[in-house]
Amino acid sequence: MMRFIITCLVIALSVYVAYHGLEYDHGFIRLTTRSPGNRTGVKAPEKSPFDDNDDLMTWYMEEDSDHQSYSLHYDFYQDSCPTAERIITIGIREVYAANPSVAPSLIRLLFHDCFIEGCDASVLLDADESLTSEKEASPNQSLKGFDVIESIKFELEKVCPGVVSCADVLVLAAREAVLMAGGPFYPLETGRRDSVVAFKEIAERELPSPQASISVILARFGTRGFNERETVSLFGAHSIGITHCTFFEDRLYNFSGTGKPDPDLDQGFQQELKTKCPYSASAPSPSTGVGPSIPASDYGGVSSAGGSDGVVDLSYNNEGGEMNFGTRYYRRLMQKKGLMYADQQLTGREETEMWVRAYASDTPLFRRDFAMSMMKLSNYHVLTGPLGQVRTTCSKVLPKI
């Protein structure tokens, strides 16, 4: 009973933080005033928590009560590895201080893991004689952050060998990355276990490309239990990171094979982009489907255009400051300044455009919704209990005994 009471208090505080946000003050954190069935056997709520704001705490309480008989808990490592979350937090903060680009990289890595057969760290596995790695799938070939997760796992193994799963390391690291980048805090249960297989073919087929139509995007998210509101909120991660010209060049020079720019792209923005992305005869066709997936906030890495491919900062030099994490993206969409074809399409349908408009003008609403969607994504189709394993090295499956 005491554990349940403590958990409820943690949830209540976390909901407040998700809605209002956090800010740092001389090293201290203070509050500001601003599906398909899954492998745990935990039933996903039929009613989205977004449908009625007044029922938010009720939904949390009911969900937590339902989870008591399962393996995910907010204090899962309290006895077995009490310093686990602190080790992960410190690790991410140290890396972020030296290299802020780790934040979008880890958010993207989380999405690529969870979207394909759930949050089971399968994307972290290297190929071996019995396994084809998801890293080899086209949308995953520019993923970054593997070394960060492996380094944190190495530190955890020193303190608590064989206890903390790579799947939990990844979701907790991504949460800290969101917070470091100016996004909201959100509570996460732990107790995930790691997959012993990878899903390259599914990743190749199911991760939507930056040129995907809005119908494809909503369908892919819909089959995973995400409605339009949740899907649009996750796209807010596109307010940080970088992308290569290769992935939107056709919108500048040869949209849909017309030999002309995309008419839905602001003309002034077109000219700005053309200075960064001069015409290349190798610009890809939107039909190729090759490139990073969405929503992803870090399109860095190798591109098909080679070394001359330009880079665009998705934060536009941190436009509006860190507290505009997310909202700057929606405001630019309203100005017809969406970079990716998939981004700008969010304004083309009433059921998605209404949320673009809402998030562009209401920062607390976006922060709350983004936090809720990241919680839902992080809990998608997880392995718990006797399923899976806890790897000692995130890139390798434990050998059979």
C-alpha positions, 0 to 999 in steps of 0.5 A: 500500500505504501508503494502505491501511495508513493507511486501516486504522489510521483505521478501527480508531481510528474503530471504537473511538471509535464504540463508546466515544465522545469527550469535550471537555476544554478544547478537546481531544478525548479518548477515553472509556471508555464492499441494494439495489445502489447507484450506485457499483457497490459491493456492499452486504454480504449479512451485516449488520455487526451480526450478529456483534460479533467480526467487526466489524473483519473486515467493515470490512477486507473492505469497504475492500478491495472499495472500493479500485477505486471512487471513495470513499476516506477521504482523497479530498480529500487532494491536491485540497482537504486542508483540506476536512474542517477547513473543514466541522468549523469551520463546524459548530462555529461555528454550533452554538455560536450555535445548537445546534438546527442539529444535529437540523436537519442530521441530518434534512436528511441523512436526507431526502436519503439516503432518497430515491434516495441521498446525492446532495444532490438535496434541496438543489436549488431549483426552476427551469424544468426541475426540480421541487424536493424541498423542495416535497414535504410532508414536506420543507417544514419542513426547515432547514439549507440556509443552513448547507450553502450557507455552508460550500460558499461557504467551500470554493469560496474555497479549492478551487473546484469540488472538494468536492461538496455531497453530501460537505458534507452527510454530513460536516456531519451527522456533526459535528452528531451529535458536537456533540449528544453522539452518537458519531463515525463514519468516512466515506469521501468522493468523492460527487457531486451529482445533476443531478435531484430526486425530489419525487414519490418524496419525497412517496410514500416518506418515512414520516410520524410516523403511519406503521405499524410495518409501513410503517416496516420495509418502507420501510427494508427496501427500502433494505437496513436491518434491524430493528436498524439501523432502531431504532438510527436512531430514536435521533436522536429524542432531540434537537430539537423537534416541534409538537403538530400531529404527535401531537395526535390521540394526546391527544384523538382516537386513531384516531377514537375521541375518546379518548387513545391507550391506549399513552400513559402517563397522566401523560405525557398530562396533561403534554402536554395542558398544552403542547398544548391541544385543537384542532379542527384536529388532524390525522387519522393518515391524512393522512400530512402532516408530517415524516418519520421518523426525524427529530429536528427537527420545527420549522418551519411546522405546519398548525395555525398560529401557536398550535401548541405545541412540545415539546422532544424532549430533555426539557431534555437529560435525563440530559446529552449522553451520554444522546443516544439512550438517553433516547429508548429509556428513555422508550419503555419507560415508554410515553412515546413522543411520535410514534405511529411511535415508540411502535410500536417497542415493539409488535413483538418484533423491534423491542422487543428493540432498544429494550430493549437500547439503553435499558440499554446506552449503548455498544451504542447508540452503536456501532450508531447510528454503524454505521447512520449510516455505512450511511445516508451511503453509501447509493446514492451517485453517484461517478466520472463520474456526477453533477457537483460543484455550485458552488452547492448549490441549483443544477445546473451549466449544461450546457456 
